[in-house]
């Protein structure tokens, strides 16, 4: 984990922040359609709304920061090599692939299994954490989410059609 993230040019960062902001806006609209609150508990769209809002705020902050950033004359540290850019794109593609997998399998596999697989993939393969840390973080996150959302907040998380058909 000593590997330093590749340095990307300011225009590339601006484009990245703008794309993330656009995705955040779309996710925000979808979350609002799901509903933020129902009776006395969180609605299906509350947590996606909070996540989309955070994504939008952070991408807008990054956009504002990078828009006003100027590299000193003669400074070449802001130029990424082709290898660094390629590894950065592969890492972003791994994250996007994991999120697409998560969205596509959440109803079928259920929250626990889909979350665990997604977290394991991100931590082990995109972030290159050791197996012990990966498994501990994934298990802790899934258990923590179950406690927070199901036990404390009374939210209904999908159990998965696969598990309902096998054990239901």
C-alpha positions, 0 to 999 in steps of 0.5 A: 500500500506504499504505492502513490496514486498517479498524478493527473492533469487539471483538465482531466480532474475537472472532467472527472469531477464534472462526470461525478457531479452529473452522476450524483445529480442523476442518483439524487433524482432517482433517490427522490423518486423512491421516497425519503421517508415512509410513516415512521421509518426511513424510505427506500430512497433516504440512504441513496439520497444521502450518498448521492448528496455526498457524492455531489457535494464532494465532486463540486468541492473538487471541481471548485478546488481544481478550477482555481488550481494553477501549476507553477511555471515549469512544474512537470509534477502535474503531468501523468505518464501513460502508465500512471494514467492507465493504472488510474483508469483501471482502478476507476473501472474496477470501482465502476464495475463493482458498483454496477455488479452491486446494483445488478445483484442486490435484489437477487443476492441480497444486501449481505452477500452483494455487499460482502462480494463488492467490498471484498473485490474493491478492497482486495483488487482495486485497493490491494489490501491484504486478505486478512484486512480485506475480510475483516473490513468487509465483515465488519462493514456488513455486520455494522450496516445490519446493526445500524440499518435493520436493528436501530433504524428498522430499515428493510434491506433486501434479503435476496430472491436467491436466499428466499427461494432456497431457505424461504 
